[in-house]
């Protein structure tokens, strides 16, 4: 929705309407990235991995999930990780710079949000298939059967 709000514009309008456009856009970008982080933390939890801690945990999360570890492949590919880093950086800016926010500088983050929206589901599905492939039962019905016991 952040991409759509950006496309709709209205940021330069004076008064409540301009304020609403700016705040709705920044909130949508922040919420979108926060939802992405929550999903990635859930995956780490399901894998039994500790979540990153400390002041830079948001950046560390993206680094960890985009790296291959000895017992698992990378969760994100390079392009998706770069998009996540861009939306993370934007969220950091937006949460600290309401009074100096310049929507014209948001284009790279909006493009990155579009990439995440378009790719993250497929990237996670691919990761799941690599760590929990469906068992071959000869039935070919696509019902899955890996550790999750359900369709992939």
N, C-alpha and C positions, 0 to 999 in steps of 0.2 A: 504494500500500500504506500510505502514511502516513495517508491518510484512514481506511482500515480499522482501522489500529492505534489511531487516535484514537477511533474509534467503539467499539472493543473495551474501551477504558478500562483500569482496573487501576492507574492512576498513583498512587493514594493508599495502595495496599497497602504495608505495611512489609516490609522485608527485600529479598531477592533478586528476588522476583516484581515488586514495585513498581519497583525499580531497572531490571529488565529491560524493563518496559513503557515507562518514561521514556526509556531509552537507545535502545530499538528505534524509538520514535516519532521522537526527535530525529535519529537516524541516517537514517531513511527520508526525513524532510523535507530533510535536508542532501544526501543522495544524489540525491533527485529534482531538486532545484534545480541541482546540479552537472551532472547529465545534460542538463538543459535548456540550461545554458550551453554545454556541449560541442557540442550540436546546433547552437546559434546560431553558435558560433565556426566550426564546419564550413561552415555556409552562407556566412559572410563569406569564408572561405578559398576556397570554390568561386567566389565572385564576384570574387575577386582583391582584396578589401579587407583592410586591415591590421586586426589585432585591437587592441582598446583596451589601453593600457598604463598603468602608474602605480598609485598606491595606491587609486584609486577605479574601477579598470577594471570591476569587477562592475556597478556602477551605470551606468557609461558604456556598457557593452555593451547594457543594456536601453534606454537612451536612443537609442543609435544604431540598433538594429534596429526601433525603433518610430517612427523618423523617415523621411520621404521624403527621398531624396537626388536630386540632379540626374539621375543615371543609373539609378535604381531606385526602385520604390515602397517604402513601409514594409513590413517583413517581418511585424511584429505589429500587430494593431489595438489601439485604446486600452484596451479591457477586458482583453485578454490581457497587454498590457504592464503594466497596473496589478497584475494577479495575479502576474506575474513579479517585480515590485518588492516585493510583499508577501512572497513566499517567499524572496527575496534577503535582505530585512531579518530575517526569522525565522532564516535560516541564520546570519547574522551574530550574532544574539543567542544562538543555541544553541551556537555554537562558542566563545563567550566566557563563557557564564553557566550552565554545568552545575549549579553549586551553588545558584543562585538561580532556576532554571527553575520557572515556574508554568504548568502545562498549561492552566489556565483562561484564560490570556491568549493561548493559541495559536489560538483559534477563527477569527480573521480569516485567519491563515496557512493553516489547514486548508481553509477555504472557497476560498482562492486556489489551493491545490494541486489541489483538485477542478476548478476552472475550467481550470487548465493541462492537467490530465490529459484533460479532456473536449474542449478546443478546440485544443491546439497542433498536432495532426496536420492538422486541417482548415485551420488558418491557414497552415501551411507549404505545404500542397497548393494553396491559393488563390494564395499568393505565387508558387509555381512556375508555375502556369497564366498568371499575369500577365506573368512575365518570359520564359517559354518556352512559348507556346501551341502546342498540337498543330497540325500542318499539315493543311489541308483537302485530302484526296486523293480525296474523293468516295466512298470505300469505306465510310465509316461504321462501321468495325469497332472503333474505339476503341483502335487500337494505338499511338496517339501519333504521333511523328514529328518533334517539336520537336528542339531541339539535343541533347537527351538521347538521342533515338533509341529511346525505349521508351514503354511505357504510362505515363500520368499518374495 
